[in-house]
Amino acid sequence: MAEIIEIPVELAKFQLPRAVQERLQFLLDRQDTGEELTQTERLEAEGLVELAEFLSLLKLRSQCVIKHTET
């Protein structure tokens, strides 16, 4: 039996704070130019990418719930 998890509608508006987005972009830009990141920076970038992807999924699911409840 599938378990239902409630997702707050407010998540549709949630996003990474600007400073976190800028830090991630800075690290990714450095990597794109061929500059090698330190192990700490690489782990930080990986963690931020995972967090951004997770938040994107939550946002999409929240938007689906909103559309579903409006119909």
Stockholm file with secondary structure:
# STOCKHOLM 1.0

chainA/1-71         MAEIIEIPVELAKFQLPRAVQERLQFLLDRQDTGEELTQTERLEAEGLVELAEFLSLLKLRSQCVIKHTET
#=GR chainA/1-71 SS CCCCCCCCGGGGGCCCCHHHHHHHHHHHHHHHTTCCCCHHHHHHHHHHHHHHHHHHHHHHHHHHHHHHHHC
#=GC SS_cons        CCCCCCCCGGGGGCCCCHHHHHHHHHHHHHHHTTCCCCHHHHHHHHHHHHHHHHHHHHHHHHHHHHHHHHC
//
